[in-house]
Amino acid sequence: MSIKELSEAIEAGNVMFGVKQALKGGKKLKNVFIAKDTRDETVEKLDAAGIEFDVLKSKAELAKELNLDFSAEVFSIK
């Protein structure tokens, strides 16, 4: 999935931010994305839960391109 599609999902209100939300959503989520500079312990938590994810750009680049006023390392599309 591209950043454009992630941006559209954010506008539609179908995105949850953060590792806790991804873990709660589990396998019911359509897609999970992480920033390329995500902390190792976050990646380990997602792996341990069996959640597959795609890697995107850095947190700063994602915040800028998605027009967010915060940085996030995990994006879950429900």
RARANOR-V31294 format. One record per pair of residues at least 12 apart in sequence whose C-alpha atoms are under 10 Angstrom apart, sorted by sequence separation. I is the first residue (numbers start at 1). GAP is how many residues later the second one is. D is the distance in Angstrom with one decimal. If there is no record, write none. Layout:
i: [I/I]
gap: [GAP/GAP]
d: [D/D]
This chain:
i: [34/59/60/16/19/58/59/60/15/32/58/59/17/19/58/59/14/15/16/17/18/57/15/17/38/56/36/37/38/55/56/32/33/34/35/36/37/38/55/26/31/32/33/34/35/36/37/38/54/31/32/33/34/35/36/37/38/53/54/20/23/27/29/31/32/33/34/35/36/37/53/19/22/23/26/27/28/29/31/32/33/34/35/36/37/53/18/19/22/26/27/33/34/35/6/20/23/24/26/27/34/35/19/20/23/25/26/35/36/6/19/22/23/35/23/34/46/22/1/3/43/1/42/43/1/42/38/39/38/35/37/38/35/36/34/35/34/35/33/34/35/33/34/32/33/34/32/33/31/32/33/31/32/30/31/32/29/30/31/29/30/28/29/26/28/25/22/25/26/1/3/18/19/21/22/23/25/2/3/17/18/19/20/21/22/1/7/11/17/18/19/21/22/10/17/18/19/22/17/18/19/7/8/10/16/17/18/3/7/15/16/17/6/7/15/16/17/4/7/15/16/3/4/14/15/16/3/14/15/13/14/10/13/10/9/10/9/6/9/6/6]
gap: [12/12/12/13/13/13/13/13/14/14/14/14/15/15/15/15/16/16/16/16/16/16/17/17/17/17/18/18/18/18/18/19/19/19/19/19/19/19/19/20/20/20/20/20/20/20/20/20/20/21/21/21/21/21/21/21/21/21/21/22/22/22/22/22/22/22/22/22/22/22/22/23/23/23/23/23/23/23/23/23/23/23/23/23/23/23/24/24/24/24/24/24/24/24/25/25/25/25/25/25/25/25/26/26/26/26/26/26/26/27/27/27/27/27/28/28/28/29/30/30/30/31/31/31/32/32/34/34/35/36/36/36/37/37/38/38/39/39/40/40/40/41/41/42/42/42/43/43/44/44/44/45/45/46/46/46/47/47/47/48/48/49/49/50/50/51/52/52/52/53/53/53/53/53/53/53/53/54/54/54/54/54/54/54/54/55/55/55/55/55/55/55/55/56/56/56/56/56/57/57/57/58/58/58/58/58/58/59/59/59/59/59/60/60/60/60/60/61/61/61/61/62/62/62/62/62/63/63/63/64/64/65/65/66/67/67/68/69/69/70/71]
d: [10.0/5.7/8.6/9.9/9.7/9.5/6.1/9.5/9.7/9.6/9.5/5.9/9.8/9.2/8.2/9.2/10.0/9.5/9.4/9.8/9.3/9.7/9.4/10.0/9.1/9.5/9.3/9.2/10.0/9.8/9.9/7.8/8.6/6.8/8.7/5.6/9.1/9.9/9.5/9.0/9.2/6.8/5.2/6.3/5.7/5.7/7.9/8.0/9.9/7.9/4.8/4.8/5.0/5.1/5.4/5.5/7.7/9.1/9.9/9.5/8.1/8.9/9.0/6.8/6.5/5.8/6.1/5.4/5.1/6.7/9.4/6.7/9.9/7.0/7.4/8.0/9.8/9.9/8.1/8.9/6.7/8.2/5.0/7.4/9.4/9.1/9.4/8.9/7.9/8.1/6.5/9.8/8.7/5.4/9.6/9.5/9.9/9.9/6.5/8.6/8.6/9.0/8.1/9.6/7.0/9.5/9.5/9.0/9.9/9.0/7.6/9.6/9.5/7.6/7.9/9.8/9.8/8.2/8.5/9.9/9.9/9.9/8.7/9.4/8.9/8.6/8.8/8.2/5.5/9.7/7.6/7.8/7.7/8.2/8.4/4.9/5.3/6.7/8.1/4.5/8.6/5.8/6.3/7.1/5.1/8.8/5.7/6.4/8.3/4.4/8.5/5.9/6.3/7.7/5.2/8.9/6.7/5.6/7.3/6.0/5.5/9.6/4.8/9.5/7.4/8.1/7.5/9.3/10.0/8.3/8.0/9.8/9.2/8.8/7.5/9.5/7.8/8.6/9.1/9.5/6.4/7.8/9.1/8.7/5.8/9.4/9.8/9.8/6.5/6.6/5.7/7.5/8.8/8.4/7.8/4.8/8.0/9.4/5.8/6.3/8.6/8.5/9.4/10.0/8.3/4.9/7.9/8.1/5.8/10.0/5.9/6.3/8.1/8.7/6.5/5.0/9.0/9.0/10.0/5.4/6.4/7.9/8.3/8.2/4.6/7.5/7.6/5.6/6.2/9.1/5.5/9.4/9.2/9.8/9.7/8.4/7.0/8.5/8.9/9.3/8.0]
